[in-house]
Amino acid sequence: MKINDLIKENYKLLDKNDIKLYSYIIQEKTDFVEKNLKEFSKKSNFSESAIVNFTKKIGLEGYSELNYLVKWE
């Protein structure tokens, strides 16, 4: 499944911060896939918990699964 599809399916569950995070991930895709959760959190200024909560809201297990989807999209 593509990340865009997950966003569309779960859009009502997302808040403004989640949308900003998603936009940042898409804009910084190369950087995102090269970093682990802690590194990405520090670079992006989104907390680790905000990133993990975002992944749960769109139906994923966690950061690793999101990273995999973004990497292969």
Beta strands, then each sheet from edge to edge (+ up, - down):
end
